Amino acid sequence: VQLQASGGGLVQAGGSLRLSCAASGRTFSGYTITWFRQAPGKEREFVAGITWDTGRSFSADSVKGRFTISRDKAENTVPLQMNSLKIEDTAVYYCAARRGAWTFREAVYDYWGQGTQVTVSS
């Protein structure tokens, strides 16, 4: 599975961005898809994930109520709607996929997109 993350950019604090994770070569059926992010000088961290077949989603406490992960079956993409963005949301955002149950452990994700930069300014 090849993943393509897109939608990053520069936005002011309080604004919104919509990221998208697309798969080429096959559908997401049977996969769990998760967004991670890595800020400068920090370790990569879990943001939000979704199980494609059931639609069950998971979010980190730091983004709950602000970020929404979903699945678009028609487009075979996993959007991440980010609202009320904060400066601390600035990071490179990666989407990753694995077959099977959801986990926040990035080490078990087999497929990774190239990352998209999100910069939130004051």
C-alpha positions in Angstrom: 0.0 0.0 0.0 1.4 3.4 -1.0 0.2 6.3 1.1 0.0 9.9 0.1 -0.5 12.6 2.8 -1.6 16.0 1.7 -3.3 19.2 2.8 -0.7 20.7 5.1 0.1 24.4 5.1 0.4 27.6 7.1 -2.5 28.8 9.1 -3.1 31.2 12.0 -3.9 30.0 15.4 -7.6 29.3 15.7 -7.9 28.4 12.0 -8.6 25.1 10.3 -6.9 22.7 7.9 -8.0 19.4 6.4 -5.4 16.7 5.8 -6.0 13.8 3.6 -4.4 10.3 3.4 -4.9 8.5 0.2 -4.0 4.9 -0.7 -2.9 3.9 -4.1 -2.9 0.3 -5.4 -5.7 -0.9 -3.2 -8.5 0.0 -0.9 -8.2 0.5 2.9 -10.5 -2.4 3.6 -9.0 -4.5 6.4 -6.7 -1.7 7.5 -6.3 0.6 10.4 -5.2 4.1 9.4 -3.6 6.5 11.9 -2.3 10.0 11.8 0.9 10.7 13.7 2.9 13.9 14.0 6.4 15.0 14.8 7.2 18.5 16.0 10.8 19.8 15.8 13.0 18.3 18.5 10.2 16.0 19.7 9.3 12.3 19.3 6.6 11.3 16.9 3.3 11.0 18.6 -0.2 9.6 17.9 -2.9 12.0 16.8 -5.9 10.1 15.6 -6.7 6.7 14.1 -9.6 4.9 12.5 -10.5 1.3 11.7 -11.6 1.4 8.1 -14.2 -1.4 8.1 -16.0 -0.4 11.3 -15.3 3.3 11.3 -14.3 3.2 15.0 -12.0 6.1 15.7 -9.5 7.1 18.4 -8.0 10.4 19.3 -5.3 11.7 21.5 -6.4 13.7 24.4 -4.5 16.7 23.1 -6.7 16.9 20.0 -10.1 15.7 21.2 -12.9 18.1 20.4 -10.7 19.8 17.8 -9.6 17.2 15.3 -11.9 14.7 13.6 -10.7 11.6 11.7 -13.1 10.0 9.2 -13.2 7.7 6.2 -14.3 8.6 2.7 -15.2 5.4 1.0 -16.0 7.0 -2.3 -12.5 8.6 -2.5 -10.7 5.9 -0.5 -9.2 8.5 1.7 -8.9 9.2 5.4 -9.4 12.9 6.1 -8.2 14.6 9.3 -10.2 17.7 9.9 -8.3 20.0 12.2 -10.1 22.9 13.8 -9.1 25.5 16.5 -5.5 24.9 15.7 -2.9 25.9 18.2 0.7 26.8 17.8 1.7 23.5 19.5 0.0 21.6 16.7 2.8 22.7 14.4 4.5 19.5 13.2 5.0 17.2 10.2 1.9 15.0 10.0 2.2 11.4 8.8 -0.5 8.9 7.9 0.3 5.2 8.5 -1.6 2.0 7.9 -1.5 -1.5 9.2 -3.6 -4.6 8.7 -5.7 -5.5 11.8 -6.7 -3.8 15.0 -5.9 -0.3 15.9 -3.0 0.6 18.1 -1.2 3.8 18.9 2.2 2.0 18.7 3.8 3.4 15.6 6.4 0.6 15.4 3.8 -1.9 14.2 2.6 0.2 11.3 3.9 -1.2 8.0 3.0 1.6 5.6 3.8 5.3 5.9 3.1 8.4 3.8 5.7 11.0 3.2 4.4 13.5 5.7 2.9 16.9 5.2 3.9 20.1 7.1 1.4 21.9 9.3 2.5 25.3 10.6 0.4 27.3 13.0 1.3 30.9 13.5 0.3 33.4 16.2 
